[in-house]
């Protein structure tokens, strides 16, 4: 039996290969980034893993590939900015901005699959030396920080959780257990004779946590976002225009989804081994939650010296009930990329 995902969105099969967990590039500090020099009809990356942007006349550009002379503009963010769901590199938001809606300068794709706001910041920090003058930065993001705020405190820590952080800490626990030195004991005692035997690795006890309220989740996510935006502002200086745009997400956009979206969302729920989307993310997945989160982001963004726009109401006003925007709840079809790009360019005044 063929899945709706395979028949309605066959390009996602290529993204599955691109995102193969067995091929993840684990990197110092950044944790992980895309496969480098990846080639396909759907998605292509340069020697460091940045997705290619396509501009007028078939031009291509990326941070570690062909870098245009003169000022450039950056689209930062996570997988939505990267363009998961687009059928080719030219259908992504950075490409549509460069080729159609804001062509005054090339737009480079600085989206990072599964990245949070700290990783978005570090991706720029570690690669700014590759860039010419940066004229403008648009950050299309927001969902990941809020979703990761649902994770327990031992994964969030002071700097926020990241995707696969549970696996990371479990692996570190195993390494510590292997490296642990045996306790010293008096010579000739039975304890001493057995002291060189390392104790069996035991998983550390994690404290039980109560479920956090929506205001607490929003406070965590917005607080981290504001902190990292302030660092980015100091890094690029006062003359670079920075705009933070809260990404359109299906549950934040409208109550009633297009027919294709309903089929895909229901199928994703049925295929999940960890419960439905609503069971895992229901507390953050409503129009009201999205608007409340947007207001919190507005405060921290403006404090950091950047502009803020919630694109969800603007996109909701621009679509019809039958418009099919999403391949899943966070990523867009080609039509979705087109609509979001057009609305973003108009709303943000991009040129």
Secondary structure, DSSP 8 states (H G I E B T S, - for coil): ---HHHHH-THHHHHHHHT-GGG-EEETTTEEE--TT---SS--B-TTS-B-EE-GGG-EE-TTS---SS-EEEEEESHHHHTTT-SSGGGSHHHHIIIIISTTS-EEEEE-TT--HHHHHHHHHHHGGG-S-EEEEEEEE-HHHHHHTTS-HHHHTTT---TTHHHHHHHHHHHHHHH-------TTSHHHHTTTS----------------HHHHHHHHHHHHHHHHHHHHHHH-TTSEEEEEE---HHHH-SS--HHHHHHHHHHHHH-SS--HHHHHTTT-SHHHHHHHHHHHHHHHHHTT-EEEEHHHHHHHH--TT---BSSSS-B-HHHHHHHHHHHHHHHT--
